[in-house]
Amino acid sequence: MLRNNRLRLRAVEPEDLDLMYVIENDTALWPMGNATAPYSHYALKQYINDSANDIFHDRQLRLVIEKADGTSIGFLDLHNFDPQHQRAEVGIVVLQEAQRQGLATEALQLLSDYASLHLGLHQLCALVPAGNVASLALFRRCGYKETATLQDWLKSPRGWQSVVVFQKMLAV
């Protein structure tokens, strides 16, 4: 299991549909990804059912961040997986009520350990909006290094946003 004393990372289950529905349909998060329209329960249910939950098969992996008491508080994604070059991009979202408790930091550390020890990845990267102060601090705290800034990378209702590229080299 991917766990510590406060949380665990686990595969997505059908019971996570409602949490996924809330997060995927949060329009404030859409500019960070590629969503342009709401997802239906049906579409998300199909995603859960169709996922092999195998990064080598799906080329992505979504994990639920769950507190020790069983409360699901968010998701961690590995996407843009490249097995040849042993790298993947990281995405994380934590419900607002679970933020500022150190849980995202712990979840990213568990993910780094898993990516290194079990997937054999050489590096992880993250694209973080330049104005997202909390996420910038999170990735810095977790040992990611700023390596570039992509100008006007994300289009949002407030205009164009630049993103900071973070990389973390893993010990394999």
C-alpha positions in Angstrom: 0.0 0.0 0.0 1.0 3.5 -0.6 0.5 5.0 2.8 1.8 6.7 5.9 0.2 7.3 9.2 -2.1 10.1 8.0 -3.1 9.1 4.5 -2.9 6.6 1.7 -3.0 6.7 -2.1 -5.3 4.1 -3.7 -6.9 3.2 -6.9 -10.1 4.9 -8.0 -13.2 2.9 -7.1 -16.8 3.3 -8.3 -17.6 4.8 -5.0 -15.4 7.8 -5.9 -17.7 8.9 -8.7 -19.3 11.7 -6.7 -16.0 13.2 -5.6 -14.7 13.0 -9.2 -17.9 14.6 -10.4 -17.5 17.5 -8.0 -13.8 18.1 -8.8 -14.0 17.6 -12.6 -16.9 20.0 -12.8 -15.3 22.7 -10.7 -15.0 25.4 -13.4 -12.3 27.2 -11.4 -10.0 24.2 -12.1 -10.8 24.0 -15.8 -8.0 26.4 -16.9 -5.4 24.1 -15.3 -6.5 21.2 -17.6 -8.2 20.7 -20.9 -11.9 20.7 -19.8 -14.2 22.9 -21.7 -17.6 21.5 -20.7 -19.0 19.6 -17.7 -18.6 15.9 -17.4 -21.7 13.7 -16.8 -21.9 11.1 -14.2 -22.2 8.6 -17.1 -18.9 9.7 -18.7 -17.0 9.6 -15.4 -18.5 6.2 -14.6 -17.3 5.0 -18.0 -13.8 6.4 -17.3 -13.6 4.5 -14.0 -14.9 1.3 -15.6 -12.6 1.5 -18.6 -9.4 2.3 -16.7 -7.0 -0.6 -16.3 -5.4 1.4 -13.5 -2.1 0.5 -15.0 0.1 3.4 -16.1 1.9 1.2 -18.7 -1.5 0.3 -20.3 -3.4 3.6 -19.9 -0.4 5.9 -20.1 -1.8 7.7 -17.1 -2.7 6.9 -13.5 -5.2 8.5 -11.2 -5.0 7.8 -7.5 -7.3 8.9 -4.7 -5.8 10.7 -1.7 -7.6 9.3 1.3 -7.1 10.2 5.0 -6.5 7.5 7.5 -10.1 7.7 8.6 -11.3 6.8 5.1 -12.3 10.3 3.9 -11.3 10.9 0.3 -9.9 14.4 -0.1 -8.6 14.6 -3.6 -6.7 13.1 -6.5 -3.1 12.7 -7.7 -2.6 12.1 -11.4 0.4 10.8 -13.4 -0.1 11.7 -17.0 1.9 12.3 -20.2 3.7 9.2 -19.1 6.7 8.3 -21.3 8.1 4.9 -20.5 11.1 5.2 -22.9 12.3 8.4 -21.2 11.1 7.3 -17.7 9.1 10.4 -16.9 5.6 11.6 -16.1 3.8 14.8 -15.4 2.1 15.2 -12.0 -1.3 16.8 -11.2 -2.8 17.2 -7.8 -6.1 18.5 -6.5 -7.1 18.5 -2.8 -10.5 19.6 -1.6 -10.4 23.1 0.0 -11.4 21.8 3.5 -8.3 19.5 3.5 -5.8 22.1 2.4 -3.2 23.7 4.6 -2.7 20.5 6.7 0.4 19.2 5.0 -1.6 16.4 3.3 -0.7 17.4 -0.2 3.0 17.5 0.7 2.7 13.9 2.2 0.8 12.7 -0.8 3.4 14.0 -3.3 6.1 12.4 -1.3 4.3 9.0 -1.4 3.8 9.5 -5.1 7.5 10.2 -5.6 8.5 7.1 -3.7 6.1 5.0 -5.7 7.2 6.5 -9.0 10.8 5.8 -8.2 10.7 2.5 -6.5 7.8 0.8 -8.3 7.6 2.4 -11.7 11.3 3.1 -12.2 10.8 6.7 -13.3 13.8 9.0 -13.6 11.8 12.2 -13.2 8.5 13.9 -12.5 7.4 17.3 -13.7 4.6 19.7 -13.0 3.2 22.7 -14.8 2.0 25.2 -12.2 0.2 28.4 -12.9 2.5 31.3 -12.0 -0.2 32.9 -9.9 -1.0 29.8 -7.8 1.2 30.7 -4.8 0.1 27.7 -2.7 0.9 25.2 -5.5 4.2 26.9 -6.2 5.1 26.6 -2.6 3.9 22.9 -2.5 6.2 21.8 -5.3 9.2 23.7 -4.0 8.6 22.1 -0.5 8.5 18.6 -2.2 11.9 19.0 -3.8 10.8 20.1 -7.3 13.1 22.6 -9.0 11.9 25.4 -11.2 13.4 24.9 -14.7 11.4 27.2 -17.0 8.5 29.5 -17.4 6.1 29.0 -20.3 4.6 32.4 -21.1 0.9 32.7 -21.8 0.5 28.9 -21.5 -3.0 28.7 -20.1 -6.1 30.7 -21.2 -8.5 31.5 -18.4 -11.5 33.8 -18.0 -9.1 36.3 -16.5 -6.8 36.2 -19.6 -3.6 34.4 -20.3 -1.5 32.8 -17.5 2.1 31.7 -17.6 3.1 28.5 -15.9 6.2 27.5 -14.0 7.8 24.2 -15.1 9.0 22.1 -12.1 11.1 19.0 -12.4 12.1 16.5 -9.7 14.8 13.9 -10.4 14.1 10.6 -8.7 16.6 8.1 -7.2 16.1 4.9 -9.1 
